[in-house]
């Protein structure tokens, strides 16, 4: 019976470890490959993630290693040629090691948020982290 509880404990821990973890909820300063910076919130989990910056969705392009603003087109996000940047340089303050624009809102509208949640759910189907 003692072995049964050991195996049960190992099973429960492995199930919990296989779930995708949530992204950080803090405001983060991101640096582009050319050194330019922008701030935003990292959203999603390890299966599907994105950045919300200046009311826009930002995604990473692995080919050229830059972040680009993504636009919603037929429930699919497509990268544009526009790179995010800190738009309001006045009022920037140092908050826990992160440059923060006090006047900017980084969260996206409700329609975009719903589309992102649907894409996140679809990306988790059959996903198993390593």
CORRA-V338680 format. One record per residue. PHI is phi in whole degrees, -180 to 180 (NA if undefined). Layout:
phi
PHI
PHI
This chain:
phi
NA
-63
-66
-59
-66
-63
-66
-64
-63
-63
-64
-65
-64
-68
-65
-64
-70
-80
-73
-70
-91
-77
-73
-65
-103
-90
-71
-122
-96
-98
-117
-74
-65
-91
100
-69
-127
-150
-114
-178
-105
-82
-123
97
-140
-70
-81
-153
-142
-153
-122
-106
-141
51
63
-130
-92
-119
-131
-94
-102
-68
-67
-108
63
-119
-94
-132
-74
-108
-115
-82
-139
55
60
-132
-89
-116
-73
-99
-88
-86
-97
-72
-154
-78
-82
-106
-85
-78
83
-72
-131
-88
-126
47
82
-122
-71
-129
-89
-71
-98
-89
-109
-102
-83
-88
-72
-67
-66
-66
-62
-64
-63
-65
-65
-65
-63
-67
-63
-66
-71
-83
-66
79
-83
-133
-64
-90
